[in-house]
Amino acid sequence: MKIIIGINANHADSSACIIVDGKLVAAVEEERLNRIKHFSGYPILSIKECMRIANIKSTQITDVAFNTRPLSNIFPKSLFFIKNFSLKNNQPIRRVLKKINVKKKLLENFKLNKNVKFHFVEHHLAHIASAFYPSGFTKANGLSIDGSGDFVTCAIAECENNLIKIKKKTFFPHSLGIFYHGMTQFLGFKNYGEEYKMMGLAAYGKPKYFEKLKKNLFIDKSNDLFKLNLEYFNHQKPGYKYITGDSLEIDQIYQKKLNDLFFDEINNENNYEEFRKNFACSVQKIYEFFFEKIILKIIKKNFSKNLVYAGGCALNSTANQFITNNNHFKNVYINYAPGDNGGAIGAALTISSYSNKNLDNYKSPYLGKKFSNSEILSVLKSNDYKNKISYEIINEKKIFDLTAKIISEGNIIGWFQDKMEFGPRALGNRSILADPTNPDMKDIINKKIKRRESFRPFAPVTLKEFQNEWFESKFLSQYMSSLSIVKKDKQKIIPAITHVDGTARVQIVEKSTNFKLATLIESFKKITNVPVLLNTSFNENEPIVMKPEEALDCILRNDLDYLVMSNFIIKKKLK
């Protein structure tokens, strides 16, 4: 039996997975267990949880795959280190040493078989593998774009049969991901991983500063896909902290020079919020400009009509419309976890592909623990909750119609079912669900539950058979990977999920992929004639809930109306 552990450590969203004889049986992000958002340390808890789900012992592990190869790209890396060397404080060298010692941490915490093999898979190869192998394509173009990994920020590959060959790389410090992150900081979104906020804000503005940003922050060289003007950035300097230790303390990426560049615009706009909207829109269009340049280069190669795409930038669902809503490619595949968390799966898949040609269970994101009714009932009856909540046990055949009725009456529910999703988005098992036809629903959820900025949109989930009736896209967006235009005659019907620009980041489900969510949508359609639900992550400025206790704590501290957990319909008692 071949048992492979995949590990993403010392990158954001640390995670682990297990593949047993070619089948992916478990994958968990560390943040779901330690409750530290975007945790970047070592995923000890995730490894233990994966082993529990797979019912294996650490001594049974045959292979360990890390989504990093520290000594890769050694020539450009060495040149950079020599040029930027500082005895006093050199974070890049510390990061490399930490990655080289990544095996040591595992051996300190787990008893392993003496014959276990360790594999170091180059970061962007792992990204592309996480998309190529699940895609089912025998031949495809591979693309990975992110902040940085193993000194590379963009990689273009040729994928054929079981082989992935990277043909072109863009090296650190020139990075579209870091550019986007830096501009996110500039707008006041200082926490790590808040780029999605700028993406939401961009729809409210106009690209007034596109040319100014492109002219000043990029160097125009025809032989480069993109090249940053480093006079406006700090991330390449010795001592710069991007990801350090077990926390995500991010230094300021942009230089003060950027404030000076936009001093007049900040002060001459009608108000600062208007500037932020226009700046966000301009940054998004800059990113799209270079993204389209990369895609056109791939098309020009004429290697394949298929594209697989991964890396943190693959979460930019606005830009992804360029590859999903036109005819550039016959097929496009973006996985449910294109970021570093999915790199654990990509690394393990790479090793599995060497010996197993029949890979299994790679398209389902539902890879975490499932809680039984008896486990849930034990929590509900515990001293911590029994006096705070009331509940009913409902027959499974009736649970969908009853829940649909509750939602149609204007209630917001927590939906906690089966195995937890892997990846950054709630895909229907740890979700908050609501009626998309209520024009006030977006504001209600933002104020009462999510407590987040009003400009951020909510996503719809619908059944595959209704996609073309409600949305203008042929792309099967199972993982909320790309925006679609909500059809004109439907926008007034489902205003709660229609963004200001008429788009929505739709999720498509089928009974074969998520039976319970699909059945609930069918029940909601019977009542309302609308086969769409509003779907957002089950959390409140924290990692998505994993355990029943976390779901109950969430409903107790905010204004969720109901919690539907397996067969239980739960309400908090009024004080």
N, C-alpha and C positions, 0 to 999 in steps of 0.2 A: 504494500500500500504506500502510495506517494502522498505525503501530507506537506503542503507548502504554506508557510506563514508569509504574508506580505506586510511590510511595515513602512509607514511614512513617519519619520521622526526628524526633529530639528527643522521642520518646515511648519508653516501654519496648518491648522486642522489635522493634527497628528491622528493616525488611525492604524487599524490592523484588519487583516482578512485571513481566511483559511480556505484553501482549495484542497479537496480530497479526491484523488484519482480523477482530476479534470473537472470536478464539479465545485463551483463556488458555494460554500455552505454557510458562511458567516462573514459579516463585515461591520465594524463599529468604529465610530469616531470617539476619541478620548473625551471630547467636550461633553458628550452625552452622559458620561459617567462621573467625571470630576466637576462638571457644571462650570467650567472655566471656558468662556467663549473663545474660539479660535486658538485653543491651547496648542503650543508649539513644542512641548517637551517630548518625552519618551512615552509611548502609548502602552504602559504596563497594564493598566486596567482593561484596555481594549483587547489586548492579547489574551488575558485571562477570560474575558467575556466570550471571545470567539471560541476559545477552547471549550468553555461550558456549553455553548450552543452546538458545537460540533461533537461534543462528548468524547474528547480526546485528552490525553495527557501530554505534557511537554516532551517527555521522552520518546513519544511516537513521531515527533516532527522529523521529517527527512531533509527539508530544505527551508532556508530563510532567505527571503528576497527583500532588499532595501531599494527604495526608489531614488537612489543616488549612487554615483560612481565618482568618489572624490578626486581621483587622479585623472579623470577624463579632461579633455581640452586643456592639457597641461601647458602647451606652448603659449596660447593667448593669456591664460591664467597667470603664468609665471611672469610674462612681460608686464602685466598689470600690477602684480604684487611688487615687483622690483621698482616700478615707476612710482608707486604709491606707498612704499614701505615706511613704517614708523615704528621705532622700538617702543615708544611710549604707549601707543594704543593702536593696535591693528586688528580690527574686527574681522576682516575677510580671512586672515590666516587662522584666527581662532575658530571660525565657522568650519573651515576645511578640516582642522584637527579634530573637531567635535564629530564630524561626519566619519572620519577615518576610524574613530574609536566607538562607532555606533554598535559594533558587535559586543564590545565589553559590557555595555549596560544590560544587554539581553542575558549574558552569561551570569551576571550578578543576581538576576532575579528569577531565573528559570533553570531547572536541571534538564540538560539536553543530552540526547544520544551522542556518543563520541564520534559517530560517523555522519552527523548532520553536516550539510553543505551550506555555505554562506555565499550569496550572490549579490553583487552590486550592479544594479541596472541603471544606466544613465537616465537622469531625471526626465528629459523630454522623450526619450525612447519609452519610458514607463507611461508617460502621458498618452502618447500616440497608441501604445499597446492597449490602454484602457478603453480606447474607442474602436480600434481596428478589430480586435478579436471578437468582441460582442456584436459587431456590425453584421457579421455573416458574409461580408464581401470577400471574394477571393483575390480581388485586386482593387486598390484604392490609393488616392493621394492621401498622405497624412500631414496634418498640421497641428502644431502646438505653439501657443503664445501665452506667456505669463510674465510675472515680475522678473524672476530669475531663478534658475536651477542648474547647478553644476556649471555655472558661468555662461549659460546660454539663456536667451530671452525669447527666441523664436526659432523653430525648427520645421523644415519642410522635408517630408520623407516619401519614398516610394514603398508601398506595401503590396506584397504579392505572395499568395499562398500563405506560408507561415513566417515569412521573413519581412522585417521592416528595415529599410536602409535609409538613414538620414542623409540627404543630399545637400542641404544648405542650412547654415546656422548663422544667427545674429548673436554676437557676444555682448555680455555685460561690459560697460554700464548703459549701453543703448537699449532701451526697453520701453515698449508701449505700455506694458502693465505698470511700470514704475512711474511713467509720465502721468498716466490716468490717476494713479494713487496720489501723486504729488499735487495734482490739480484739485483732487478731492479734499486734501488737507487745506489747500489755499482757500477753499470756500467755507472752511470752518468745521468740516466733518473730520475730526482729529483721530477718532478711534480706528484701529486696524479693521479692514474689511467693510468699510462704509461706501465703497464705490457705487453700490446699487442706489444709494441715496442721490448721488449726482445724476445717475442715469434716469431716475424718476423725475428729478427737477428739470432736466434738459428739455423735456417735452413742453414746458411752459415758456421757453425762451426762443430767441432767434440767434442764429450764428453770427452775430455782429463782429466778433473778435477772431473769426476763423483765420483770416489772412495775417493778422498781427501775431497770433500764436504760432502759426506755421512759419512765418518769416523769422521770428526771433528765437523760438524754442527748438527749432529743427534746422539742421544743416542740409542743404539740398545737394545731394550727390547721386548721380544717375545710377551708379553701380551698387548703391546701398538700398535696401528696402526702406530703411528709416535710420536716421542718425540724430541723436539729441545734441543740442548746443549745451554743453555741460556747464557753461557759465551761469546757467539758471538753476543748477541742481547741486545737491550735497551728497547724494547717495554713493558717489564714487570716491569720496574722501576717506583717508585713514581715520579710524575711530567712529565712523558712522554706524549706528545701531539700527539694523532693519528688523531682524528677529534675534533675540538674545535669550539664553537660558530657558526657563520654563514659563516665561511671560512674553507678552507682545508689546514691548515698549519701543515704539517707533519714533525715531528722530524725525525732524522736519526735512522732508525730501527737497522742497524748493528753497531757493535762496531768496534773501530779502530783495534782491534785484528784481524779482517778479512783482513785488509790491510797487516798486518804483516805476516799472514798465506800465502798470495799469493804474497809476495814481490818479490821472485825470479822469479816466473812465469811471472809477469808483466814486469820484466826487461829482461827476457831471451827469450821471444817470438820474432819473426821476427820484429813485430811492435805492438803497443798497440791495434790497431784495430783487429789484428789477435787474440790477447788475449781476447778481448771483444766477438768476435764471438764464440770462443771455450768455454769461461765461460758461455755465454748465452745458448749454446747447452747443456752444462753439467747441468746447473740449470733446464732446461726443462726436461732432462732425469731423474733428481732426483725427480722432481715433478711427472713425469709419473711412476716412480718406486713405489712411495707410493700410487699414485692413483690406480694403478693396484693391489696393496696389499689390498686396501679397497674394490675394486670390487670383487676380488677373495673371500674375506671374506663374502660378500653378496651372491655370488653364492653358497658358501658352505652351507649357511643356507637353501637353497632350498625352499624358501618361495614362489617365483613366477618367471615366465619367463619374466616378464615385469619390466622395470626400469624407474622411473621418477627421474630427476636430476635437482637440482637448486643450488643457491648460487653463489657468484661472480666467484668462480673457474670454474663454468660450462661454462664460456666464453672462457676457454682454449680449443679452437677448435682443436689444435694439439693433445692434450692428449685424447680428446673425441673420436678419431679414435678407441681407444681400446674398446669402447662400441658400436660404430656405424658400424664399418667395420669388424666385426667378428660375431661369432655365440654364444657369451656368453648369450645374451638375445634375445627373440623372438621379442620384441618391446621395443624401447627406446623413451622417450619423454623428450625434453628439450624446455622450453618455450622461447618466444621472449624476455623476460626480466628476466633472472634468477638471476640478482643481486638485490641489496637492493631496487631499483626502483620498481621491480616486487613484492617486499614484501608487498607493499600497496595492490596490487590485491590479494595476498595470504591471507592476514589478513581478507580482506572483504569476500573472498570466503569461508574461514573457518566459519565465522558467517552465511553467506548465506546458507551453506550446512546443517545447523541445522534445517532449516525450509523449504528449497526448494530443492527438489531432481532433478528437471529438470533445470539445469543451462544452460545458453544460451550465445552465442557470446564470448566464451573464447579463441578461437583459432585465432581470427583476431587481428593483432597488430594495425589496423587502427582505433584508438580510440580518436584522437584529432579533432580539428576544421577543417571543410571544408569551403573553401572560394568560394562564388558564382561568376559567371562571372561579375555581376554588381559590386561586391565589388572589384574585381581585376581591372576592367575598371576604377573605381573611383581613385584607386591608380595610375594607368598608366597616367591618365589625370591630376594628381595633379601637383602643381608647383614644387614639389621636383624632379619629374622625366620626365615631358613632354618634356623638352628640352634636355634630356640626352639619351633618348631611342626612338627607332621606333618599331612599332609592326603591325602585321597582325592578323585579326580574321579569323580562318580557320574552315571550316565545320568539325564537329566531325568525319565524315566518312573518311575525307581526312587527318586528323591530323597525323594518325599513319604512313601512307605511306610517307608523306612528311618529318616527323621527322626521319624515318628510312633512307630515302635518305640523309638527312643532316648528320646523323651519319656516314653513309657508305662513305661519301666524306671526312672523316677525322676530322670532327668537334666534339667538346666536348660540351655537352649541360647540362643545369640544367633542371631537370624534376620535376615539382611542380604540384601535382595532388591530388585532393580529400582530404580525412582525413589524418592528420599527423600520422606517426607511433609512437608507444610507445616502448621504449627500446633503447639500445645503438647503434643499427645498422640501417642504411637506407635500408628499404625493398621495395623501389620502388615508394614511394610517395613524398619523399624529397631526391632525388638522383641526382648525377652527372653520366651521362651515356656516354659511348664512344665505339669505335670499338675495340674489343679485338684482331683483326687480325693484327693490326698495331704494329710491334715490338718496335717502339719508343714511343708508347702511354703512357706506365707507366712513363717514364722519363718526357714526355711532361706535364702530369697532375701534377706530383710531383713538377716540377720546376715552371710551369706557374700558377697553381691554388691552389693546396693543400699546397705547400711550406713545405714539410716534408721530412723525411729521405728517401734516395733512396732505402734502403734495405726493405722497407715495401711493401708488395704485395697488389694488388687490387683483388676484388672478382668478380666472374662471376655470372650472373643470366641466367637461362635457363628454358625451359618448361619441365614439368614432363615427357612428352613422349620422350624427347631426353636425359634424364639423363643417361641411361645405354649406349647410343651410344657414349657419350662424356666423361663420368666420371665413374670411377670404384668404385661405391658405390650403395648399395640398400637402404640406409637410406634416407628418405624423408626430406632433410634439408631445411625446409621452412624458417628458421630464421638464416641461416649461422652458424649453431651450431657446425659443424664438418668439418674437411678437407676431401677431396676426392682426389684420384690420377687422374690427367688428363690423359686420355688414350694416349698411346705412339704415335699413329698415328695422334692425334689431337693436341699435344703439340706445334708443329711447326705452326699449323693453328691459334691457339689462344695464342700467346706468351705473350700478355699483361696481362693476368690473370694467367699465369702458373708461380708458384714460383720456386725458384732455385732448390728445391727438387722435382719438378714435381707435387706439390699439388696445390689445390685451395679450398678456403672456399666458396663453391657453395651455391647459393640460388635457390630453386625450386619453380616455380610459376605455377598456373593454372588459367584459366579464372574465375573459381568460387572463387578464392582467391584474384586476382588482375587483373581484366578484361583489364584495359588499358595497364599495363606493358606487359601482355601476348600477347595482340594484337600487340603491338609495336615490340616484339620479332619475331612474325610471319611475320610482314612486313619486318623486317631486314633480315630474312631468305630468303624471296622471292628475295631480291636483291643480297645477298652475299652467299646464301646457308649455312650460319652459324647461328644456332638458339641460339646464345649466345651474351650477351652484357656485357661490363664492367660496374660494378655498385659500386659506392662509395658514401659516405655520402655528402650531399649538405651543405658544410661548409668550412671554412678556418681557422683552429685552433680556433674554437669557437663551441658552441653548434650547432647542426643541425638547419637549418633555419626553422622557424615556419610560419611566415607571408609573404605576398607578398613583403612588404618593405624590409625584410631581404634578400629575394632572389634577388631582384633588386640591393640592396647594394652590394651583393656578386659579381654579374656579372659586376658591374661598377668598382669595385676595382681590379679585376683580369682579366685573359684572357679567360674566358668562351666565346665560340663563339656564342651560342644561349641560350635563356631561353624559355622553353616551359611550359607555365603556363595555365592550363586548355586548352581552345581553342586558346590561344594567342601564337604566335611565336614572340619573342622579341629579338632585337639586340641593343647594345649600339651604339650611334652615334659617328662617328669618330670626333675627335677634329680638 
